[in-house]
Amino acid sequence: MNRAVIVIIALLVVGIGAWAVRSSSGGSGDAALMPVAFEGLDDPATRATAITDRARPAIQGNPNARIKIIEFGDYGCPACAGFYASIKPQIDLAYGDADDVAFTFYDLPGSTQNSFVASRAAWCAGDQGAYWEYHGALFDNQDGWRLSPSAPLGQLESYAANLGLDQGEFSSCLRSDAHAELVTANLELARSLGVGTTPTIMLSDGSGQGARLQSSFAAIQAAVEAARGAAAGGETQGSDDESGS
């Protein structure tokens, strides 16, 4: 396995060229609406490190959890909205209070021209401690912004207002290039792993291996419980070895 792949897989286990375009149409000003270039991305010798230095998921639950349910998702993707509405609540109910399981979300925008700025908007909300609330608002109101012919900055700002966020701070973040490198890096990480569809669900079991799963709660639950069983078996074996020494 080459070093680039090892570095990328390592990022997933610990939990965790592109092109630069900015548009001033539709009153978007300096808002970054598309992926941006960053140092090292176009050089094969530095590409993997450049991506992993910048990519990171949003984490719900214990950031040090051994088992991580990983979603590569797109806020403009109807299937991702369906996953959020039907599967994610089951994950929350089953593992929301678990110390050994966390849910992580990596941005993979691309289904619409507005997906990238929506991902940035979620991170702007995260700056005020409301990432997951805004994450939900984007999916709940997806039909209101995903196909807008111009950048839906007003709609995105209205969701922040509904959540009681500081409007000045949120708008300053949204109408800039804040978090553009992060979202781009998450997108490039997905591409490096061969992930091209959303939602893509993976499980990291803490062993250094990642497995791709079907986007169903049954598949996710089976994988989590198998990982828990494997960990319990390893702990039992370790105790037996110690007692026999």
GIJO-V578659 format. One record per pair of residues at least 6 apart in sequence whose C-alpha atoms are under 8 Angstrom apart, sorted by the first residue. I is the first residue (numbers start at 1). J is the second residue. D is the distance in whole Angstrom. If there is no record, write none. Layout:
I_J_D ; I_J_D
//
This chain:
4_47_8 ; 4_48_5 ; 4_49_8 ; 5_48_8 ; 5_192_8 ; 5_193_8 ; 7_48_7 ; 7_49_7 ; 7_52_7 ; 8_48_7 ; 8_52_7 ; 8_189_7 ; 8_192_8 ; 8_193_8 ; 9_208_7 ; 9_209_8 ; 9_210_7 ; 10_208_7 ; 11_52_7 ; 12_204_7 ; 12_210_8 ; 13_68_8 ; 13_204_6 ; 13_205_8 ; 13_206_6 ; 13_207_8 ; 13_208_6 ; 13_209_7 ; 13_210_7 ; 14_206_8 ; 15_56_8 ; 15_57_7 ; 15_59_8 ; 15_63_7 ; 15_64_8 ; 15_68_7 ; 15_104_8 ; 16_56_6 ; 16_57_6 ; 16_63_8 ; 17_37_8 ; 17_41_6 ; 17_42_5 ; 18_35_7 ; 18_36_7 ; 18_37_6 ; 18_41_7 ; 18_42_7 ; 18_184_8 ; 18_188_8 ; 19_35_6 ; 19_36_6 ; 19_37_5 ; 20_34_7 ; 20_35_6 ; 20_36_4 ; 20_37_5 ; 21_32_7 ; 21_33_7 ; 21_34_6 ; 21_35_7 ; 21_36_6 ; 22_30_7 ; 22_31_7 ; 22_32_5 ; 22_33_6 ; 22_34_6 ; 23_29_7 ; 23_30_7 ; 23_31_7 ; 23_32_7 ; 23_33_7 ; 24_30_6 ; 24_31_8 ; 25_150_7 ; 25_151_8 ; 26_150_5 ; 26_151_6 ; 27_151_8 ; 28_151_6 ; 28_153_7 ; 28_175_7 ; 29_175_7 ; 29_176_8 ; 30_175_6 ; 30_176_5 ; 30_177_7 ; 31_117_8 ; 31_174_6 ; 31_175_4 ; 31_176_4 ; 31_177_6 ; 32_117_7 ; 32_175_7 ; 32_176_6 ; 32_177_5 ; 32_178_8 ; 32_180_6 ; 33_113_8 ; 33_114_7 ; 33_116_6 ; 33_117_5 ; 33_151_8 ; 34_113_8 ; 34_116_6 ; 34_117_7 ; 34_180_8 ; 35_116_7 ; 35_180_7 ; 35_181_8 ; 35_183_7 ; 35_184_5 ; 36_180_6 ; 36_181_6 ; 36_184_6 ; 37_181_8 ; 38_50_8 ; 38_181_7 ; 39_50_7 ; 40_46_5 ; 40_47_5 ; 40_49_8 ; 40_50_5 ; 41_47_5 ; 41_48_8 ; 41_50_6 ; 41_51_7 ; 51_185_5 ; 51_186_8 ; 51_188_7 ; 51_189_6 ; 52_185_7 ; 52_189_7 ; 54_181_7 ; 54_182_6 ; 54_185_6 ; 54_186_8 ; 55_182_5 ; 55_183_7 ; 55_184_8 ; 55_185_5 ; 55_186_5 ; 55_189_7 ; 56_106_7 ; 56_182_7 ; 56_186_7 ; 57_104_6 ; 57_105_5 ; 57_106_5 ; 57_107_8 ; 57_186_8 ; 58_104_6 ; 58_105_5 ; 58_106_7 ; 58_131_8 ; 59_102_7 ; 59_103_6 ; 59_104_4 ; 59_105_7 ; 60_102_6 ; 60_103_5 ; 60_104_6 ; 60_132_8 ; 61_96_7 ; 61_97_8 ; 61_98_8 ; 61_99_7 ; 61_101_7 ; 61_102_5 ; 61_103_7 ; 62_99_6 ; 62_100_7 ; 62_101_7 ; 62_102_6 ; 63_102_7 ; 64_100_8 ; 65_99_6 ; 65_100_4 ; 65_101_5 ; 65_102_6 ; 66_100_5 ; 66_101_7 ; 66_204_8 ; 66_205_6 ; 66_206_5 ; 67_100_6 ; 67_101_5 ; 67_102_6 ; 67_203_7 ; 67_204_6 ; 67_205_5 ; 67_206_6 ; 67_224_7 ; 67_227_7 ; 68_101_6 ; 68_102_5 ; 68_103_6 ; 68_104_7 ; 68_203_6 ; 68_204_5 ; 68_205_7 ; 68_206_8 ; 69_101_7 ; 69_102_6 ; 69_103_5 ; 69_104_6 ; 69_201_7 ; 69_202_6 ; 69_203_5 ; 69_204_7 ; 69_220_8 ; 70_103_6 ; 70_104_5 ; 70_105_6 ; 70_106_7 ; 70_201_6 ; 70_202_5 ; 70_203_6 ; 70_204_7 ; 71_103_8 ; 71_104_6 ; 71_105_5 ; 71_106_6 ; 71_199_6 ; 71_200_6 ; 71_201_5 ; 71_202_6 ; 72_105_6 ; 72_106_5 ; 72_107_6 ; 72_108_6 ; 72_190_7 ; 72_195_8 ; 72_198_6 ; 72_199_6 ; 72_200_5 ; 72_201_7 ; 73_80_6 ; 73_105_7 ; 73_106_6 ; 73_107_6 ; 73_108_5 ; 73_109_7 ; 73_198_5 ; 73_199_5 ; 73_200_7 ; 74_80_6 ; 74_107_6 ; 74_108_5 ; 74_109_5 ; 74_110_7 ; 74_111_7 ; 74_115_7 ; 74_119_8 ; 74_198_6 ; 74_199_7 ; 75_81_7 ; 75_109_7 ; 75_115_6 ; 75_118_7 ; 75_119_7 ; 75_138_6 ; 75_139_6 ; 75_142_7 ; 76_109_7 ; 76_110_8 ; 76_111_6 ; 76_112_6 ; 76_114_7 ; 76_115_5 ; 76_118_8 ; 76_139_8 ; 76_142_7 ; 76_146_5 ; 77_111_6 ; 77_112_8 ; 77_198_7 ; 78_142_8 ; 79_198_7 ; 79_199_7 ; 80_139_8 ; 80_198_6 ; 80_199_5 ; 81_139_5 ; 81_140_7 ; 81_142_8 ; 83_199_8 ; 83_215_7 ; 84_136_8 ; 84_139_7 ; 87_216_7 ; 87_217_6 ; 90_217_7 ; 91_217_7 ; 95_101_6 ; 95_102_8 ; 96_102_8 ; 106_186_6 ; 106_187_8 ; 107_119_7 ; 107_183_6 ; 107_186_6 ; 107_187_6 ; 108_183_8 ; 108_186_7 ; 108_187_5 ; 108_190_7 ; 108_198_7 ; 109_115_5 ; 109_116_5 ; 109_119_7 ; 109_187_7 ; 110_116_7 ; 112_146_6 ; 112_147_7 ; 113_146_8 ; 113_147_8 ; 114_145_8 ; 114_146_6 ; 114_147_7 ; 114_148_7 ; 114_151_6 ; 114_152_7 ; 115_146_7 ; 116_183_7 ; 117_151_8 ; 117_174_8 ; 118_138_7 ; 118_156_7 ; 119_183_7 ; 120_174_7 ; 120_178_7 ; 120_179_6 ; 120_180_6 ; 120_183_7 ; 121_156_7 ; 121_173_8 ; 121_174_6 ; 122_131_6 ; 122_132_8 ; 122_134_6 ; 122_135_6 ; 123_131_6 ; 123_179_7 ; 124_131_8 ; 124_170_6 ; 124_173_6 ; 124_174_7 ; 124_178_8 ; 124_179_8 ; 125_131_5 ; 125_134_6 ; 125_160_7 ; 125_165_8 ; 125_170_7 ; 126_132_8 ; 128_165_7 ; 128_166_8 ; 133_163_8 ; 134_159_7 ; 134_160_7 ; 134_163_8 ; 137_159_7 ; 138_159_8 ; 144_155_8 ; 145_152_6 ; 145_155_7 ; 145_156_8 ; 153_174_8 ; 153_175_8 ; 157_167_7 ; 157_170_7 ; 157_171_7 ; 160_166_8 ; 160_167_7 ; 160_170_7 ; 161_167_6 ; 190_196_7 ; 199_215_7 ; 200_212_7 ; 200_213_8 ; 200_214_8 ; 200_215_7 ; 201_212_6 ; 201_213_5 ; 201_214_7 ; 201_215_6 ; 202_210_7 ; 202_211_5 ; 202_212_4 ; 202_213_5 ; 203_210_6 ; 203_211_5 ; 203_212_7 ; 203_213_7 ; 203_220_8 ; 203_223_7 ; 203_224_8 ; 204_210_5 ; 204_211_7 ; 205_224_8 ; 205_227_6 ; 213_219_6 ; 213_220_7 ; 214_220_7
//
